[in-house]
């Protein structure tokens, strides 16, 4: 699996921790920054990362800001992206099995390293169930196509 990860200044410590965690599993990880805790604007990280996932350069993406909310808002502007903010194991499981989430958004200011590890493990290992959920994901894709913004 190929994963791309990125963060703003509020997520640097958690990003660095999760990169090591993923690499220990043998996951290929590309880091799109930021690399310091100097303030940066989360759209400058989230949008290009989401485009790489949507374009098929990576299987999945991970975005980290203070809460995960800002990153998810930006990532979901990209056609083909289903970015989910997850704050516990259940939301991570449902994001994958029901919503076929392809970007995980986490909060560096609201999650401990251990909580984030558990969330990431479930999200990475989760598989889309299809069935009734397939119909709903198709409707999301239809909405994207009908917007006409490309």
C-alpha positions, 0 to 999 in steps of 0.5 A: 500500500502506498500512502501520502501524509501531510499536516499543518503546524498543529499536526507535525508531531503526530505526523512524524509519529504515524510515519514511523508507525506506518513504515514499521508495517511496511507501508510506503509513505510519502510526506508532503509536509509541513516539517516544522511547527511554524504556522502554515495554511492547511489548504496549502497541504490538503489540496495537493495531497488530495489531488494525488490520491484522487489521481491514483498516485497513492492508495490512500492519504492521511491529513492532520491539523489541529482537529482534522476538520479544516483538512477534511473540508479542503480535501473533500473539494477534490473530485473523487475524495472521501475524506473522513475526520475520525476521532475513535475506532468506531468512526475509523471503521465506519469511514472505511467499511461504509463510506470507502474513505480514501483520506483519513483526517486526524486532530493533532491537538485532540488525539494522543499518539496511542489513540491515533495509532488505534484509529489508523490501524483500523482505517488502514486495515478496513475494507469497503463492504459494498452492498447498500453502501455501494449505492450511497457512494455511487450517489456521491460520485453522481453529485460530483459529476453533476456539479460540472466543475471537473 
